[in-house]
Amino acid sequence: MEVQKELLEDIKNYLDITWEDPEGDQKLSGIIARGMAYINRIAGSEQDFTEEAKPRELLFDYVRYVRAGALDEYAKNYLPELLALQIDRKVERYADQQTPAE
């Protein structure tokens, strides 16, 4: 999963990373890609991390927790938000599958 340059820059801004560090960017890109895969798996579908919405918020905080060495705390602290995302996406998929009555 390739991380978009703009998303990388937005997350660096969120984390107050203002210096240039190509190796750090590569490491951060890996964390972001893993976070995107994790959130996509929880949601059950590909999420749009470019719009200001819950998946983006969850991704930014995922990266923050990983950088702090506290990934094991992320799921505990964000369980309600992760479950709400999962339920919302299931409801959306269900609604999309329903055909209007004629």
Residue pairs with C-beta under 8 A, 6 or more apart in sequence:
1 33
1 36
1 37
2 33
3 29
3 32
3 33
3 36
4 50
6 50
7 32
7 49
7 50
8 25
8 28
8 29
8 32
10 60
11 28
11 32
11 59
11 60
11 63
12 18
12 25
12 28
14 60
14 63
14 64
15 63
15 64
15 67
17 24
17 28
28 63
28 67
31 62
31 63
31 66
31 67
32 59
32 63
34 66
35 59
35 62
35 63
35 66
36 47
36 49
36 59
38 62
39 47
39 49
39 55
39 58
39 59
39 62
39 82
39 85
40 46
40 47
42 82
42 85
42 86
43 55
43 85
43 86
43 89
44 86
44 89
44 90
44 93
45 89
45 93
47 55
48 55
48 56
49 55
49 56
49 59
50 56
54 81
54 84
54 85
54 88
55 85
57 81
58 78
58 81
58 82
58 85
61 74
61 78
62 74
65 71
65 73
65 74
65 77
66 74
75 82
